[in-house]
């Protein structure tokens, strides 16, 4: 049974930082690219960034580029999202997701949620002004 469980969300002030984690089980984590998405109230789900299976390649959206870093620890089956210089507009539920295709590298196609097979339940990030 595939499971993705995010944690690390919370309330932070503008300019603050958060590190989100996503623990994965039920498939061979190191073989799949992983993505982070977010969804703010009343808005569509938005791509944040993605990382390749081995972790050597990353791809970010422009909205958080330069303010976030995606990493993974394949020995721990864990994906991370480090976010810095947070702004109120970063307030959203953040989701991790696993790529639908094995050993696919990250790139423009990573932006589309249809390319992900499994999703976590999300973790709320709230940035106060």
N, CA, C and O of each residue as an XYZ file, in Angstrom:
516
protein
N       0.845     -1.190      0.000
C       0.000      0.000      0.000
C       0.884      1.244      0.000
O       1.733      1.416      0.874
N       0.676      2.091     -0.973
C       1.465      3.314     -1.091
C       0.949      4.360     -0.110
O      -0.254      4.600     -0.009
N       1.867      4.966      0.597
C       1.502      6.042      1.510
C       2.511      7.169      1.405
O       3.717      6.933      1.342
N       2.010      8.393      1.387
C       2.826      9.589      1.429
C       2.275     10.445      2.556
O       1.082     10.744      2.586
N       3.127     10.835      3.471
C       2.674     11.576      4.642
C       3.526     12.811      4.833
O       4.708     12.718      5.166
N       2.913     13.987      4.619
C       3.611     15.249      4.815
C       3.552     15.686      6.266
O       2.628     15.337      7.001
N       4.540     16.445      6.659
C       4.560     17.054      7.986
C       5.443     18.291      7.927
O       6.142     18.531      6.943
N       5.395     19.067      8.999
C       6.256     20.238      9.097
C       5.582     21.563      8.823
O       6.204     22.616      8.964
N       4.326     21.529      8.435
C       3.621     22.778      8.220
C       3.320     23.482      9.530
O       3.525     22.929     10.610
N       2.830     24.711      9.419
C       2.481     25.459     10.615
C       2.329     26.926     10.312
O       2.226     27.335      9.156
N       2.316     27.710     11.367
C       2.171     29.157     11.269
C       3.547     29.793     11.404
O       4.292     29.496     12.338
N       3.875     30.668     10.466
C       5.164     31.343     10.487
C       4.967     32.787     10.072
O       4.047     33.100      9.317
N       5.813     33.654     10.555
C       5.725     35.070     10.197
C       6.382     35.323      8.838
O       7.219     34.545      8.381
N       5.992     36.399      8.224
C       6.621     36.812      6.972
C       8.136     36.897      7.148
O       8.645     37.451      8.122
N       8.829     36.328      6.171
C      10.284     36.297      6.240
C      10.846     35.061      6.910
O      12.056     34.832      6.894
N       9.972     34.269      7.497
C      10.420     33.082      8.198
C      10.674     31.910      7.265
O      10.557     32.019      6.044
N      11.026     30.788      7.878
C      11.369     29.584      7.129
C      10.612     28.384      7.684
O      10.226     28.347      8.852
N      10.418     27.415      6.813
C       9.834     26.133      7.209
C      10.482     25.033      6.400
O      10.917     25.240      5.267
N      10.540     23.860      7.003
C      11.015     22.680      6.291
C       9.926     21.626      6.344
O       9.580     21.127      7.415
N       9.398     21.298      5.199
C       8.386     20.263      5.109
C       9.044     18.931      4.793
O      10.063     18.866      4.105
N       8.440     17.878      5.309
C       8.914     16.526      5.040
C       7.780     15.700      4.461
O       6.604     15.979      4.693
N       8.151     14.688      3.710
C       7.181     13.755      3.144
C       7.790     12.358      3.244
O       8.750     12.036      2.545
N       7.227     11.547      4.112
C       7.709     10.181      4.292
C       6.892      9.247      3.411
O       5.662      9.297      3.400
N       7.582      8.412      2.687
C       6.954      7.576      1.665
C       7.123      6.097      2.006
O       8.153      5.685      2.538
N       6.120      5.326      1.699
C       6.220      3.870      1.829
C       5.374      3.217      0.756
O       4.461      3.830      0.202
N       5.698      1.935      0.465
C       4.883      1.171     -0.463
C       5.401      1.085     -1.883
O       4.809      0.393     -2.711
N       6.490      1.767     -2.184
C       7.118      1.626     -3.486
C       8.600      1.962     -3.352
O       9.038      2.474     -2.322
N       9.369      1.669     -4.405
C      10.813      1.890     -4.374
C      11.093      3.364     -4.610
O      11.216      3.828     -5.744
N      11.186      4.069     -3.519
C      11.254      5.535     -3.520
C      12.329      6.079     -4.446
O      12.073      7.029     -5.186
N      13.522      5.503     -4.423
C      14.667      6.047     -5.154
C      14.486      6.000     -6.665
O      15.223      6.669     -7.389
N      13.531      5.232     -7.153
C      13.329      5.087     -8.596
C      12.394      6.135     -9.196
O      12.253      6.223    -10.416
N      11.763      6.922     -8.343
C      10.738      7.839     -8.830
C      11.050      9.285     -8.486
O      11.444      9.610     -7.366
N      10.865     10.139     -9.477
C      10.885     11.562     -9.200
C       9.728     11.914     -8.263
O       8.698     11.240     -8.236
N       9.924     12.960     -7.519
C       8.905     13.412     -6.575
C       8.648     14.898     -6.779
O       9.541     15.651     -7.166
N       7.436     15.298     -6.515
C       7.087     16.697     -6.672
C       6.425     17.276     -5.443
O       5.879     16.556     -4.607
N       6.484     18.581     -5.353
C       5.734     19.341     -4.349
C       4.765     20.260     -5.084
O       5.116     20.909     -6.070
N       3.554     20.294     -4.582
C       2.516     21.183     -5.082
C       1.907     21.916     -3.898
O       2.106     21.537     -2.744
N       1.168     22.963     -4.197
C       0.451     23.659     -3.144
C      -0.885     24.142     -3.674
O      -1.067     24.335     -4.877
N      -1.815     24.333     -2.749
C      -3.136     24.820     -3.121
C      -3.621     25.800     -2.079
O      -3.810     25.452     -0.914
N      -3.821     27.028     -2.514
C      -4.363     28.065     -1.647
C      -5.882     28.059     -1.744
O      -6.432     27.585     -2.738
N      -6.566     28.578     -0.731
C      -8.030     28.604     -0.759
C      -8.557     29.307     -2.005
O      -8.144     30.421     -2.327
N      -9.466     28.646     -2.693
C     -10.090     29.236     -3.865
C      -9.231     29.234     -5.114
O      -9.618     29.806     -6.133
N      -8.063     28.596     -5.049
C      -7.170     28.586     -6.202
C      -6.883     27.151     -6.635
O      -7.106     26.205     -5.879
N      -6.390     27.006     -7.847
C      -6.027     25.694     -8.350
C      -4.709     25.226     -7.728
O      -3.896     26.016     -7.247
N      -4.543     23.914     -7.763
C      -3.289     23.364     -7.274
C      -2.140     23.851     -8.152
O      -2.246     23.878     -9.379
N      -1.048     24.233     -7.507
C       0.073     24.870     -8.187
C       1.347     24.074     -7.964
O       1.627     23.635     -6.849
N       2.109     23.890     -9.019
C       3.381     23.200     -8.936
C       4.402     24.070     -8.204
O       4.506     25.271     -8.454
N       5.153     23.441     -7.294
C       6.215     24.142     -6.565
C       7.581     23.733     -7.104
O       8.402     24.585     -7.444
N       7.818     22.433     -7.178
C       9.092     21.942     -7.663
C       9.133     20.437     -7.652
O       8.234     19.779     -7.128
N      10.192     19.893     -8.241
C      10.329     18.451     -8.332
C      11.798     18.072     -8.265
O      12.687     18.887     -8.512
N      12.024     16.811     -7.924
C      13.382     16.292     -7.817
C      13.413     14.901     -8.428
O      12.463     14.132     -8.283
N      14.506     14.578     -9.110
C      14.633     13.273     -9.737
C      14.823     12.183     -8.686
O      15.087     12.466     -7.517
N      14.685     10.941     -9.122
C      14.813      9.818     -8.207
C      16.145      9.785     -7.466
O      16.169      9.692     -6.239
N      17.248      9.860     -8.200
C      18.548      9.873     -7.504
C      18.819     11.164     -6.747
O      19.700     11.213     -5.889
N      18.058     12.211     -7.067
C      18.230     13.484     -6.378
C      19.172     14.451     -7.051
O      19.450     15.522     -6.511
N      19.675     14.092     -8.232
C      20.653     14.943     -8.876
C      20.085     16.091     -9.674
O      20.803     17.029    -10.021
N      18.808     16.024     -9.965
C      18.171     17.070    -10.770
C      16.971     17.632    -10.028
O      16.199     16.897     -9.414
N      16.831     18.948    -10.095
C      15.664     19.611     -9.531
C      15.096     20.581    -10.560
O      15.781     21.023    -11.482
N      13.830     20.889    -10.367
C      13.133     21.799    -11.284
C      12.119     22.555    -10.446
O      11.344     21.952     -9.704
N      12.124     23.872    -10.564
C      11.291     24.701     -9.704
C      10.367     25.598    -10.518
O      10.661     25.969    -11.654
N       9.249     25.929     -9.903
C       8.385     26.939    -10.488
C       8.979     28.310    -10.209
O       9.812     28.469     -9.317
N       8.549     29.278    -10.967
C       9.057     30.640    -10.768
C       8.554     31.252     -9.465
O       9.191     32.150     -8.916
N       7.407     30.769     -8.965
C       6.792     31.401     -7.796
C       7.649     31.275     -6.545
O       7.651     32.173     -5.702
N       8.378     30.170     -6.415
C       9.202     29.975     -5.222
C      10.683     29.833     -5.560
O      11.508     29.642     -4.666
N      11.019     29.924     -6.826
C      12.408     29.746     -7.233
C      13.304     30.740     -6.507
O      13.013     31.934     -6.443
N      14.405     30.216     -5.961
C      15.313     31.057     -5.210
C      14.975     31.144     -3.738
O      15.790     31.581     -2.926
N      13.768     30.726     -3.401
C      13.357     30.761     -1.992
C      13.104     29.365     -1.435
O      12.798     29.218     -0.252
N      13.226     28.353     -2.261
C      13.006     27.009     -1.758
C      14.020     26.035     -2.324
O      14.595     26.253     -3.390
N      14.223     24.968     -1.594
C      15.130     23.908     -2.015
C      14.465     22.568     -1.757
O      13.997     22.291     -0.653
N      14.431     21.749     -2.784
C      13.892     20.397     -2.647
C      15.057     19.426     -2.550
O      16.021     19.515     -3.311
N      14.960     18.514     -1.621
C      15.984     17.490     -1.455
C      15.299     16.185     -1.056
O      14.101     16.147     -0.774
N      16.080     15.139     -1.040
C      15.535     13.839     -0.637
C      16.627     12.998     -0.013
O      17.811     13.145     -0.315
N      16.194     12.117      0.864
C      17.085     11.142      1.480
C      16.520      9.766      1.118
O      15.569      9.295      1.741
N      17.101      9.144      0.130
C      16.552      7.870     -0.342
C      16.730      6.739      0.671
O      15.992      5.755      0.647
N      17.703      6.884      1.548
C      17.883      5.876      2.600
C      16.750      5.940      3.626
O      16.444      4.953      4.295
N      16.143      7.109      3.737
C      15.059      7.295      4.714
C      13.692      7.390      4.040
O      12.682      7.607      4.709
N      13.661      7.226      2.714
C      12.388      7.342      1.981
C      11.682      8.655      2.303
O      10.472      8.683      2.528
N      12.445      9.732      2.322
C      11.899     11.012      2.743
C      12.258     12.114      1.753
O      13.390     12.220      1.280
N      11.272     12.908      1.467
C      11.385     14.080      0.602
C      11.270     15.323      1.459
O      10.539     15.337      2.449
N      11.999     16.377      1.076
C      11.987     17.618      1.855
C      11.698     18.821      0.956
O      11.977     18.821     -0.243
N      11.128     19.840      1.593
C      10.964     21.136      0.955
C      11.355     22.192      1.979
O      10.645     22.422      2.957
N      12.488     22.825      1.739
C      12.949     23.923      2.592
C      12.488     25.228      1.963
O      12.822     25.519      0.814
N      11.729     26.007      2.704
C      11.216     27.277      2.194
C      11.725     28.412      3.061
O      11.639     28.354      4.288
N      12.249     29.430      2.431
C      12.800     30.590      3.125
C      12.121     31.865      2.640
O      11.444     31.879      1.612
N      12.318     32.924      3.400
C      11.754     34.241      3.040
C      10.278     34.116      2.684
O       9.837     34.616      1.650
N       9.535     33.459      3.530
C       8.126     33.188      3.235
C       7.289     34.466      3.224
O       7.548     35.415      3.964
N       6.289     34.454      2.366
C       5.393     35.590      2.190
C       3.959     35.132      2.460
O       3.666     33.940      2.366
N       3.071     36.058      2.791
C       1.675     35.668      3.015
C       1.074     34.919      1.825
O       0.225     34.049      2.016
N       1.492     35.234      0.628
C       0.951     34.551     -0.555
C       1.443     33.111     -0.689
O       0.991     32.382     -1.571
N       2.353     32.703      0.169
C       2.784     31.304      0.203
C       1.844     30.448      1.052
O       1.997     29.228      1.113
N       0.884     31.081      1.698
C      -0.086     30.345      2.510
C      -0.883     29.384      1.633
O      -1.504     29.791      0.651
N      -0.859     28.115      1.998
C      -1.509     27.078      1.194
C      -1.364     25.737      1.900
O      -0.632     25.606      2.881
N      -2.069     24.760      1.384
C      -1.808     23.373      1.757
C      -0.764     22.841      0.782
O      -0.910     22.966     -0.433
N       0.271     22.255      1.325
C       1.380     21.744      0.519
C       1.293     20.221      0.444
O       1.111     19.533      1.449
N       1.431     19.724     -0.783
C       1.310     18.291     -1.045
C       2.580     17.746     -1.682
O       3.212     18.413     -2.500
N       2.942     16.540     -1.303
C       3.972     15.824     -2.041
C       3.287     14.789     -2.931
O       2.180     14.331     -2.648
N       3.973     14.437     -4.005
C       3.407     13.494     -4.959
C       4.521     12.707     -5.630
O       5.638     13.200     -5.789
N       4.207     11.484     -6.020
C       5.193     10.631     -6.686
C       4.897     10.553     -8.176
O       3.743     10.464     -8.594
N       5.947     10.586     -8.957
C       5.808     10.530    -10.407
C       5.139      9.226    -10.833
O       5.304      8.182    -10.203
N       4.396      9.320    -11.900
C       3.703      8.146    -12.432
C       4.655      7.215    -13.168
O       4.405      6.012    -13.245
N       5.745      7.754    -13.709
C       6.677      6.965    -14.529
C       7.959      6.700    -13.769
O       8.474      7.564    -13.061
N       8.461      5.498    -13.929
C       9.702      5.128    -13.270
C      10.889      5.788    -13.967
O      10.941      5.860    -15.195
N      11.843      6.269    -13.165
C      13.120      6.807    -13.656
C      12.983      7.980    -14.613
O      13.883      8.222    -15.417
N      11.885      8.708    -14.544
C      11.751      9.886    -15.400
C      12.489     11.054    -14.771
O      12.405     11.266    -13.561
N      13.199     11.797    -15.569
C      13.891     12.972    -15.056
C      12.892     14.116    -14.917
O      11.785     14.054    -15.453
N      13.282     15.131    -14.214
C      12.387     16.272    -13.995
C      12.601     17.313    -15.086
O      13.670     17.401    -15.689
N      11.558     18.093    -15.319
C      11.582     19.120    -16.348
C      10.211     19.729    -16.463
O       9.423     19.701    -15.518
N       9.929     20.280    -17.623
C       8.670     20.986    -17.821
C       7.459     20.095    -17.526
O       6.457     20.567    -16.988
N       7.549     18.831    -17.871
C       6.426     17.922    -17.635
C       6.132     17.737    -16.156
O       5.034     17.318    -15.788
N       7.097     18.043    -15.309
C       6.905     17.890    -13.869
C       5.844     18.832    -13.325
O       5.328     18.619    -12.228
N       5.517     19.860    -14.075
C       4.564     20.848    -13.601
C       3.128     20.342    -13.582
O       2.271     20.934    -12.926
N       2.862     19.268    -14.283
C       1.472     18.843    -14.477
C       1.093     17.734    -13.517
O       1.732     16.683    -13.486
N       0.061     17.968    -12.740
C      -0.351     17.015    -11.707
C      -0.748     15.669    -12.299
O      -0.678     14.653    -11.608
N      -1.159     15.641    -13.549
C      -1.566     14.391    -14.180
C      -0.396     13.411    -14.272
O      -0.612     12.208    -14.425
N       0.830     13.905    -14.182
C       2.008     13.041    -14.269
C       2.389     12.407    -12.941
O       3.425     11.750    -12.840
N       1.560     12.596    -11.922
C       1.827     12.045    -10.596
C       0.762     11.028    -10.231
O      -0.430     11.232    -10.460
N       1.227      9.920     -9.655
C       0.309      8.820     -9.378
C      -0.260      8.859     -7.966
O      -1.442      8.581     -7.760
N       0.560      9.197     -7.020
C       0.132      9.150     -5.623
C       0.413     10.488     -4.942
O       1.387     11.179     -5.238
N      -0.493     10.820     -4.009
C      -0.430     12.100     -3.319
C      -0.556     11.904     -1.821
O      -1.203     10.973     -1.341
N       0.088     12.818     -1.092
C      -0.122     12.843      0.340
C      -1.387     13.608      0.689
O      -2.086     14.107     -0.193
N      -1.670     13.695      1.967
C      -2.892     14.350      2.428
C      -2.719     15.862      2.577
O      -3.697     16.594      2.729
N      -1.480     16.318      2.532
C      -1.210     17.744      2.602
C      -0.884     18.224      4.005
O      -1.302     17.631      4.998
N      -0.132     19.307      4.063
C       0.181     19.955      5.336
C      -0.012     21.458      5.158
O       0.435     22.040      4.170
N      -0.682     22.073      6.123
C      -1.035     23.488      6.015
C       0.160     24.363      6.387
O       0.805     24.164      7.416
N       0.430     25.327      5.527
C       1.424     26.372      5.805
C       0.693     27.707      5.808
O       0.026     28.058      4.835
N       0.816     28.442      6.890
C       0.192     29.750      7.001
C       1.262     30.775      7.337
O       1.988     30.645      8.322
N       1.341     31.789      6.500
C       2.333     32.849      6.693
C       1.599     34.115      7.087
O       0.788     34.632      6.318
N       1.875     34.610      8.264
C       1.198     35.801      8.761
C       1.973     37.051      8.360
O       3.201     37.056      8.273
N       1.206     38.102      8.121
C       1.838     39.363      7.698
C       2.193     40.226      8.892
O       2.731     41.320      8.724
